[in-house]
Every structure is written in C-alpha cells, then in structure tokens.
Amino acid sequence: MRVFVRSVSELCITVGAVIVLFVVYVLFWTGVQADGVMNDQIDQLQQQWSKGTVHKPAAGGSGSGATASPPAPAAYHYGKPFAIMYIPRLGFTWNKPVLEGTGTDVLKKGLAHYARTTRLGQEGNFAVAGHRRTYGDPLKDFPRLRPGDAIVLTDGTTWFTYRIDKGPYKTVPTDVEVIDPVPRKSGYTRPGRYLTLTTCDPEWGHSHRLIVWAHLDSTQPVEAGEPEALRR
C-alpha cells in the first residue's frame, strides 16, 4: 500500500511539474520568441524603406487631411510585412508589424490584415486581427481602447492616423459583417476610409471577439516627421 501511495505521489509531482513547465512555455517562452520575430519583421521593413524599395506616393498626395484617398500602395504579399502600427493608448513604445493574410503562421509574426478588405488608407475597411494572448500578447490590453484614441500606421512613405469611433464591441466569431466595407454595427452609414481591429475574448479564450472601428482622420508624408498622435 505504501508503495502504491508513493508511486501515486511521484506521478502527481511529475504531472504537476509538466503542467508548470507548459505554463511557463506558454506565458514566457512563446512570448520571448514572438517578440523576436516581430522585431525581425519591423527591422525587415525599415531596411526596405531605408533602401527606397517601397511604392512611392505620387506628387501632390493627400497632405495632412483625409479628404482625398492616398495613392494606392503596392500589392501586399501573403505572410509579408507591409506596415507598422502604433497605438499610443497601449504605450508609446507599443508598435507591431502588420502582415498580409490571417493564417495561423502569419498571426505568430504580428498583426494580420484580412486579405479581402481594402488596403491601407484606401476607401473601404482596412481590417486587422491580432492575438490577445500568446505569441507576444500583442493585443493583451485591447479592452483599454476608447473612442477618440489614435491608431497610427506607416507604410514607409506615409503616416496614417485613424481615430476610434466605436468599441470595444463584443461579438461572436461568426459575425463576419464586422469587416464589411461599411460595417453594419459600427454606426457608419456611408462609404468611407475605415479601420477595424479585432482580437479574441475572453483573454485566454476565443469564444468571442472584441472589435473597435475607426475612421481615417489624417495622413502626412514621413518626411514631415511623426504625426501629432505619436508626440509625447
């Protein structure tokens, strides 16, 4: 009997150790790996931009306002980064790469652009998804977002400042209308240049989605310096 109890105890200790190691792996090591991958994506973009290997806007672009659609960017390629996103509400050091496509392999590298939605700054709905937890926890603090908050992106030639109008809004994964060109529940009633940002809810689950909707507030060339929303 004592041998049996000792064996059970040892088994419980072993199982407990395995569980602890798995939690450490999920909470810590995958985050370390993901941070390194996201930093590599940003470095890759900045190297491309420094070499001038991105689509240049035509002369006489949209300037500081958002009354005319910015020049169309070059085509996006699946799994490749094309922009960097900044959300001051989440911290002035918060910045993440945006890649094309929403496959599992892409979401491990950063934020993911829904391929069937419009491109950055264009008329329609530029929709982006990101993990709430694991793989660097890019959108862990998503519930902190509020109407009026800025979401800023750059593609190496232009700064795009979007302003949140609604959210966080909770819905279910099957509610695909949230990334329509004019999302029905967003409050928008006419075509425009919108941004939808999505993540999972609850924090460690995926039974629901959290959504924010934003409109393009202003654009400016990178040569003009950082937009006001990023100035501390």
C-alpha positions as CSV (number, residue, x, y, z in Angstrom):
1,M,0.0,0.0,0.0
2,R,2.8,2.4,0.9
3,V,4.5,1.6,-2.4
4,F,1.3,2.4,-4.3
5,V,0.8,5.7,-2.4
6,R,4.4,6.7,-3.1
7,S,4.0,5.9,-6.8
8,V,0.8,7.9,-7.0
9,S,2.5,10.8,-5.2
10,E,5.5,10.7,-7.5
11,L,3.2,10.6,-10.5
12,C,1.3,13.6,-9.3
13,I,4.5,15.5,-8.7
14,T,5.7,14.7,-12.2
15,V,2.4,15.7,-13.8
16,G,2.4,18.9,-11.8
17,A,5.9,19.7,-12.9
18,V,5.0,19.1,-16.6
19,I,2.0,21.4,-16.2
20,V,4.1,24.2,-14.6
21,L,6.7,23.9,-17.4
22,F,3.9,24.0,-20.0
23,V,2.5,27.2,-18.4
24,V,6.0,28.8,-18.4
25,Y,6.4,27.9,-22.0
26,V,3.0,29.4,-23.0
27,L,3.3,32.5,-20.8
28,F,7.0,33.3,-21.2
29,W,9.0,31.5,-23.8
30,T,6.5,31.8,-26.7
31,G,6.3,35.5,-25.8
32,V,10.1,35.9,-26.0
33,Q,10.2,34.1,-29.3
34,A,7.3,36.1,-30.7
35,D,8.8,39.4,-29.6
36,G,12.0,38.5,-31.5
37,V,10.0,37.5,-34.6
38,M,8.0,40.8,-34.6
39,N,11.2,42.8,-34.1
40,D,12.7,41.0,-37.1
41,Q,9.6,41.9,-39.2
42,I,10.0,45.6,-38.2
43,D,13.7,45.5,-38.9
44,Q,13.0,44.0,-42.3
45,L,10.5,46.7,-43.2
46,Q,12.8,49.5,-42.0
47,Q,15.7,48.1,-44.1
48,Q,13.4,48.0,-47.2
49,W,12.3,51.6,-46.5
50,S,15.8,52.9,-46.0
51,K,16.7,51.4,-49.4
52,G,13.7,53.0,-51.0
53,T,12.2,49.7,-52.0
54,V,8.6,50.7,-51.3
55,H,6.0,52.2,-53.6
56,K,6.4,56.0,-53.5
57,P,3.3,58.2,-53.4
58,A,2.6,60.3,-56.4
59,A,3.3,64.0,-56.3
60,G,0.5,66.1,-54.7
61,G,-0.6,63.3,-52.3
62,S,-3.4,63.8,-49.8
63,G,-1.4,66.0,-47.4
64,S,-2.4,66.4,-43.8
65,G,-6.1,65.9,-44.3
66,A,-8.2,62.9,-45.2
67,T,-10.4,64.5,-47.9
68,A,-8.9,62.5,-50.8
69,S,-7.8,58.9,-51.0
70,P,-4.0,58.5,-50.7
71,P,-2.2,56.9,-53.6
72,A,-2.8,53.2,-53.8
73,P,0.0,51.2,-52.1
74,A,1.9,48.4,-53.8
75,A,0.2,44.9,-53.7
76,Y,0.5,43.0,-50.5
77,H,2.0,39.5,-50.4
78,Y,0.8,36.8,-48.1
79,G,2.9,36.5,-44.9
80,K,5.0,39.6,-45.7
81,P,5.0,42.7,-43.5
82,F,4.0,46.0,-45.2
83,A,3.3,48.4,-42.3
84,I,3.9,49.2,-38.7
85,M,1.1,50.0,-36.3
86,Y,1.3,52.2,-33.2
87,I,-1.4,52.7,-30.6
88,P,-0.4,55.3,-28.0
89,R,-3.1,54.2,-25.6
90,L,-1.2,50.9,-25.2
91,G,2.1,52.7,-24.6
92,F,4.3,54.9,-26.6
93,T,6.8,52.0,-27.0
94,W,4.0,49.8,-28.4
95,N,4.5,49.1,-32.1
96,K,3.7,45.9,-34.1
97,P,4.3,44.8,-37.7
98,V,1.2,44.3,-39.9
99,L,1.4,41.4,-42.4
100,E,-0.8,40.2,-45.2
101,G,-3.2,37.3,-44.5
102,T,-4.8,35.9,-41.3
103,G,-3.4,32.4,-41.3
104,T,-2.1,30.9,-38.1
105,D,1.5,31.2,-39.4
106,V,1.0,34.9,-40.0
107,L,-0.6,35.7,-36.6
108,K,2.5,34.3,-35.0
109,K,4.6,37.1,-36.6
110,G,2.5,40.1,-35.7
111,L,-0.8,41.7,-36.7
112,A,-2.6,40.2,-39.7
113,H,-4.5,42.1,-42.4
114,Y,-7.7,40.5,-43.7
115,A,-6.9,39.9,-47.3
116,R,-10.4,40.6,-48.6
117,T,-10.5,44.1,-47.1
118,T,-9.2,47.3,-48.5
119,R,-5.5,48.4,-48.4
120,L,-4.1,50.9,-46.0
121,G,-5.7,54.4,-46.4
122,Q,-8.0,53.5,-49.2
123,E,-11.8,53.8,-49.3
124,G,-13.4,50.8,-47.7
125,N,-12.5,48.9,-44.5
126,F,-8.8,48.2,-43.7
127,A,-9.3,45.3,-41.2
128,V,-6.6,43.8,-38.9
129,A,-6.6,41.0,-36.4
130,G,-4.2,40.1,-33.6
131,H,-3.7,37.7,-30.7
132,R,-4.9,38.8,-27.3
133,R,-2.7,36.3,-25.5
134,T,0.3,34.1,-26.6
135,Y,2.8,34.9,-29.3
136,G,3.8,38.1,-27.6
137,D,0.4,39.2,-26.4
138,P,0.2,42.0,-28.9
139,L,-3.4,43.0,-28.1
140,K,-3.5,42.0,-24.4
141,D,-4.7,45.4,-23.3
142,F,-7.3,45.7,-26.1
143,P,-10.2,46.5,-23.6
144,R,-8.4,49.7,-22.6
145,L,-9.1,51.2,-26.1
146,R,-11.7,54.0,-26.1
147,P,-13.4,56.2,-28.7
148,G,-11.1,59.1,-29.7
149,D,-7.9,57.0,-29.3
150,A,-5.5,57.1,-32.2
151,I,-4.3,54.1,-34.2
152,V,-1.4,55.2,-36.3
153,L,0.3,53.2,-39.2
154,T,3.1,53.9,-41.6
155,D,4.0,52.1,-44.8
156,G,7.3,53.8,-45.1
157,T,6.1,56.7,-47.2
158,T,3.0,58.0,-45.4
159,W,1.7,58.2,-41.8
160,F,-2.0,57.3,-41.5
161,T,-3.8,58.4,-38.3
162,Y,-7.1,56.7,-37.6
163,R,-9.4,57.7,-34.7
164,I,-11.6,55.1,-32.9
165,D,-15.3,55.8,-33.2
166,K,-16.8,52.8,-31.5
167,G,-15.7,49.9,-29.3
168,P,-14.6,47.7,-27.8
169,Y,-17.7,45.9,-29.1
170,K,-18.2,42.2,-28.2
171,T,-19.5,39.7,-30.7
172,V,-19.1,36.1,-31.9
173,P,-16.6,34.7,-34.4
174,T,-19.3,34.1,-37.0
175,D,-20.2,37.8,-37.1
176,V,-18.1,38.4,-40.2
177,E,-20.0,41.6,-41.0
178,V,-17.7,43.5,-38.7
179,I,-15.1,43.7,-41.5
180,D,-17.6,44.7,-44.3
181,P,-16.7,47.9,-46.2
182,V,-19.4,49.7,-44.2
183,P,-19.8,47.5,-41.0
184,R,-23.5,47.5,-40.1
185,K,-23.0,47.7,-36.3
186,S,-20.2,50.3,-36.5
187,G,-22.5,53.3,-36.7
188,Y,-21.2,54.2,-40.1
189,T,-23.9,54.8,-42.7
190,R,-21.9,55.6,-45.9
191,P,-18.7,54.5,-47.6
192,G,-15.5,55.9,-46.1
193,R,-12.0,55.0,-45.1
194,Y,-12.3,52.9,-42.1
195,L,-10.2,50.6,-39.9
196,T,-11.4,47.5,-38.0
197,L,-9.2,46.0,-35.3
198,T,-10.2,42.6,-33.9
199,T,-9.0,40.2,-31.2
200,C,-10.2,37.3,-29.1
201,D,-12.2,37.4,-26.0
202,P,-12.0,36.3,-23.2
203,E,-8.4,36.9,-22.5
204,W,-7.4,33.2,-22.6
205,G,-10.2,32.0,-24.8
206,H,-11.7,32.5,-28.3
207,S,-15.4,32.1,-27.9
208,H,-16.0,35.8,-28.7
209,R,-14.3,38.7,-30.5
210,L,-13.6,42.3,-29.4
211,I,-13.9,44.9,-32.1
212,V,-13.0,48.6,-32.5
213,W,-13.9,50.7,-35.5
214,A,-12.0,53.8,-36.6
215,H,-12.0,56.3,-39.4
216,L,-9.1,57.8,-41.3
217,D,-8.5,61.2,-39.6
218,S,-5.4,62.4,-41.4
219,T,-2.3,61.5,-43.4
220,Q,1.1,63.1,-43.9
221,P,4.3,62.1,-45.6
222,V,7.0,60.5,-43.5
223,E,9.3,63.4,-44.4
224,A,7.1,65.7,-42.3
225,G,8.0,63.8,-39.2
226,E,5.8,61.8,-36.8
227,P,2.1,62.7,-36.6
228,E,0.9,64.6,-33.5
229,A,-0.7,61.5,-32.1
230,L,2.8,60.0,-31.5
231,R,4.3,63.0,-29.9
232,R,4.7,62.7,-26.2
